[in-house]
């Protein structure tokens, strides 16, 4: 039987660019905030759908759309736009913003 099933917390493993990690860690250190606390708070805000979290998520989606359209998806190749939201793609092409 798996022992992690009864745990209240889940482990998450992510990879960051070295420069991003260093700057992120330094900024949090200045505020006496751990990386655990920062990631946990952001995850909660995403789950709750707060305006600031939605802004970050929307920014990521728009960047990925631009990269896919411009063909700069060297790390991950897309076969068409099946994974992308068609309405977001339409708005991006037409220069509309979802504010």
C-alpha positions in Angstrom: 0.0 0.0 0.0 1.3 3.5 -0.9 2.0 5.6 2.2 1.7 8.9 0.3 -2.1 8.4 -0.2 -2.7 9.5 3.3 -0.4 12.5 3.3 -2.0 16.0 3.4 0.7 17.4 1.1 2.0 16.4 -2.3 5.6 16.8 -3.6 6.1 18.8 -6.8 9.4 18.7 -8.7 10.1 21.5 -11.2 13.1 22.7 -13.2 14.0 26.4 -13.4 16.7 28.2 -15.4 19.7 28.8 -13.1 19.4 32.5 -13.4 15.7 32.5 -12.7 16.2 30.2 -9.6 18.9 32.5 -8.2 16.9 35.7 -8.7 13.8 34.1 -7.4 15.5 32.7 -4.3 17.3 36.0 -3.6 14.0 38.0 -3.9 12.2 35.6 -1.5 15.2 35.7 0.9 15.0 39.5 1.1 11.3 39.1 2.3 12.0 36.1 4.6 9.8 33.9 2.5 10.6 30.3 1.5 10.3 28.9 -2.0 7.8 26.4 -0.5 5.6 29.2 0.8 5.8 31.2 -2.5 4.8 28.2 -4.7 2.1 27.1 -2.2 0.6 30.5 -2.2 0.7 30.8 -6.0 -0.9 27.4 -6.4 -3.7 28.4 -3.9 -4.4 31.6 -5.9 -4.5 29.7 -9.2 -6.9 27.2 -7.6 -9.1 30.1 -6.3 -9.0 31.9 -9.6 -7.7 35.2 -8.2 -7.3 38.1 -10.6 -3.5 38.3 -10.2 -3.0 34.5 -10.7 -5.3 34.6 -13.8 -3.1 37.4 -15.1 0.0 35.3 -14.8 -1.6 32.3 -16.4 -3.0 34.4 -19.2 0.4 35.9 -19.8 1.9 32.4 -20.1 -0.8 31.3 -22.6 -0.3 34.4 -24.7 3.4 33.9 -24.8 3.1 30.2 -25.8 0.6 31.2 -28.5 3.0 33.8 -29.9 5.9 31.4 -29.8 3.9 28.7 -31.6 2.8 31.2 -34.2 6.3 32.6 -34.7 7.7 29.0 -34.9 10.0 29.5 -31.9 8.9 26.3 -30.1 12.3 24.6 -30.2 11.8 22.9 -26.8 8.4 21.5 -27.6 7.1 21.0 -31.2 3.4 21.3 -31.8 1.6 19.4 -34.4 -1.0 22.0 -35.3 -2.9 24.0 -32.8 -4.8 21.1 -31.2 -3.5 21.9 -27.7 -4.1 25.6 -28.0 -7.4 27.4 -27.2 -8.9 28.4 -30.5 -10.6 31.5 -29.0 -7.3 32.7 -27.5 -5.6 32.1 -30.8 -8.3 34.1 -32.6 -8.0 37.0 -30.2 -4.2 37.0 -30.4 -4.3 37.1 -34.2 -6.8 39.9 -34.2 -4.9 41.9 -31.6 -7.7 41.7 -29.1 -6.9 41.5 -25.3 -9.0 39.5 -22.9 -9.2 42.2 -20.1 
